Amino acid sequence: MSGPQETILKLAPHPVSVVLQNLFAIRQKANQGGAMKVPLTTLHLRSGRDVTGWLISIDERKGDSLVFQRHGPDLRQPDFHILYVDPRDIEAITVHDALPVAESL
């Protein structure tokens, strides 16, 4: 029997750039009306700052910029603060509640 922990343990390691592309593919499916929900994520930046919210878009041509929407006072709800990030400044990514999107990561 395969439970939630087994699903998480099967996740393959990927560079941050691949995780970002996978999250963007999830965003595109959600934007097209798919049942998949974009997971809350935290970007851990090389500056030491952490930013939590949802990936909105990535420059697919060069991969040198992304748009990220920060969460509001309630972690489940976005606010209307948008962050433009150079992906090279991202050191790590936490995908919160990863189980529903584990197969897409």
C-alpha positions in Angstrom: 0.0 0.0 0.0 1.3 3.4 -0.9 0.6 6.2 1.5 1.4 9.9 1.6 4.9 9.4 3.1 5.8 6.9 0.4 4.7 9.3 -2.3 7.0 12.0 -0.8 9.9 9.6 -0.5 9.7 8.8 -4.2 10.3 12.4 -5.2 13.4 12.8 -7.4 15.9 15.5 -6.6 15.9 18.4 -9.1 17.8 21.7 -9.5 15.9 24.8 -8.6 15.5 25.7 -12.2 13.7 22.4 -12.9 11.4 22.8 -9.9 10.5 26.3 -11.2 9.7 24.9 -14.6 7.6 22.2 -13.0 5.7 24.8 -10.9 5.2 26.9 -14.0 3.7 23.9 -15.8 1.3 23.4 -12.8 0.4 27.1 -13.1 -0.3 26.8 -16.8 -2.6 23.8 -16.2 -4.4 25.7 -13.4 -4.8 28.8 -15.7 -6.4 26.6 -18.3 -9.1 25.4 -15.9 -7.4 22.2 -14.8 -8.2 20.7 -11.5 -4.6 21.1 -10.3 -4.1 23.8 -7.7 -0.9 25.9 -7.7 0.9 25.1 -4.4 2.0 27.7 -1.9 5.7 28.0 -2.1 8.5 29.7 -0.3 11.5 31.0 -2.3 14.7 31.0 -0.2 16.8 33.7 -1.7 20.6 34.0 -1.6 20.2 37.3 0.3 18.8 35.3 3.3 15.3 36.5 2.7 12.4 34.1 2.3 9.3 35.0 0.3 6.1 32.9 0.5 3.4 32.9 -2.2 2.6 31.5 -5.6 4.5 31.4 -8.9 2.7 33.4 -11.5 5.0 33.3 -14.6 8.5 32.6 -15.8 10.3 34.1 -18.8 10.3 30.8 -20.8 12.7 32.1 -23.5 15.7 33.0 -21.2 14.5 31.8 -17.8 16.1 34.9 -16.3 13.0 36.4 -14.6 9.9 35.3 -12.8 6.8 36.9 -11.3 5.7 35.8 -7.8 2.6 36.8 -5.9 3.1 37.1 -2.2 0.6 35.8 0.4 -1.6 38.0 2.5 -2.0 38.0 6.3 -3.7 34.6 5.8 -1.2 32.2 4.2 -4.0 30.7 2.1 -5.0 33.9 0.5 -2.9 36.0 -1.9 -2.5 39.8 -1.6 -1.8 42.0 -4.5 1.9 42.5 -3.9 3.9 41.1 -6.8 7.6 40.3 -6.6 9.9 40.1 -9.7 12.7 37.7 -9.0 15.9 36.7 -10.8 15.8 32.9 -10.6 19.6 32.8 -10.2 18.9 34.5 -6.8 16.9 31.5 -5.5 18.9 29.1 -3.4 16.1 26.7 -2.5 12.3 26.3 -2.8 9.9 24.9 -0.3 6.7 23.5 -1.8 4.1 23.6 1.0 1.6 20.7 1.1 3.4 19.1 -1.8 1.3 15.9 -1.9 -1.4 17.0 -4.3 1.3 18.0 -6.9 4.0 15.5 -6.1 3.7 13.7 -9.4 4.2 17.0 -11.2 7.3 18.0 -9.3 
